[in-house]
């Protein structure tokens, strides 16, 4: 599995080494800063390979506390380094990326020291690699979509709008992360719980209950943004106090993304991934239409694009889930 990740890293590194300098030069960055940022990006991704595998191995071995400690320590280090950057006015892109790399490296090293289980020496992993590839290949479009969707909104603001639009979208997106905090419920609580259910009727009930819980969270935060926008915008500062409509848009989009993440996780866990490639192709076409017809030179326009894209993505994933939901395959495990 790790060798597959290393191969993916090498292929991705080659693509980034070509595309990143070109895009950065177009934005007016200097050669030295581009080189430092590129190196920091590659280091961060390299350590992320080890961190992801080690943390997952710990959790599969029921060593959750060790895995959480490794992740929290890495996050705390990133926070400290970011705070130091702000305090010393060293606001350079490559330093920010390097801070992320150092946090990721800390997580990887602590997880490795936590004693994550390893396969016995000399084990033949080839059969497992084939099975993993058969599962992963159809899921790659969804993974790619989630990887680029967040940066896509910022890129649209930078391409079609002014500097103020970028600042507003970035600031409001931080409030949207409040909704995103609950996304871990899907992967850590809900999907593992569903995996233990063997009774199909009970599985459907739990599926709806868990989805309803996430919908209730999203609706509660949406109501807060709609009824008390001033309290939330106060956190961002006086420059953003008038962005009431934009706040509602970003919270609504984050809520739909929260639900979409849950449906995607269940679809992949159940093996309903045959149509993921086509689904992402359809979504790309839909988003291209949004770009053509939505005015993206305003903050509201960019956030409207994000909201409609999230709604379209959720609708597509629900459409994929319906056939399996009606005629689900047999499950193994214990009733929950």
C-alpha positions, 0 to 999 in steps of 0.5 A: 500500500505504501509503495502505491502511495509513493508511486502516486507521490512521484507522479504528483510531484512531477505534475506539481513541479511543472504546473506550480511554478507556471501558475506562481510566475503568472501571479508575480512571485519570484523564482526563489520564493517559488522554489522554496514553496515547491520544496515545502509542498513536496516535503509536506506531502511526503510526510503526509504519506507516512502520517496517513498510513501510520495513523490508520494502522494505529486505529485499525489496531484500536490504539485510538488515543495514540493516533489522536495524540499524534494528530493533536501534537502535529496540529498544535505545532502548526498553530504555534508556528502560524502564531509565530509567523503572525507575531513576527510578520514573516508572512511568506507563503513558503514559510506557511507551507513549511509550517504545515510540513513540520506539523505533518512530520511531527504527526508521522514520527509520533504515530510511528513511535506509537508502535503501529502494526506492520506486516511480517517481513517477507509477506507477499502483498501483491494480492492485497495491492490488486484488491486495493486497486480494484477498490480505489480506482473508481473512488479516485474521482471523488477524492480528486473532487474533494481535494480541489473543491476548496481551493477552487472557490479561492481560485475563482475569487482570485481569477474573477474578483479583486483582492477584497473578494479573496479576503472576504471569501477566505474569512467567511470560509473560516466560519464555514469550517465550524460546520466542517468540524462535524465532518469527522462524525461520518468517518469516525462514528457513523460509518463504522457504526453502520458497518456493524449492522447486519439487519437490512431494515435496521441499517436503513433506519440507522442510515436515515438517523445518522443523516438526520443528525448531520442535517439537524446540525447543519440546519441549526448552524444555518439558523444561527447564521441567518438569525444572528449574523452579526455575532458570527461576523464580529469574530472576523472584525469590522471589515466584514460586518456587512456580509450577512447574505454572504455568511448565509451562503457559506454556511449553507454550502458547508452544510450541504458539503457535510451531508455530501461527505456522509453520503459519499462515505457510505457509498464508498464503504458499501462499494457503491462506487461504479458510477463515481467517475461518471458522477464527477464528469457530470459535476464538472459539466454542471460547474462549467455551466455555473461558471458561464452563467454566474457572475463571479466578480463578487463575493456573493457570486463565488459563494453562490457557485459554491452553494450550487456546486455543493447541492449538485454534488449531494444530489448526484451522490444521493442518486448513486445511493438510491439503487443500493439503498433499495437493493443493498448487498448482504452485510457481515458483522454484528448488529448495532 
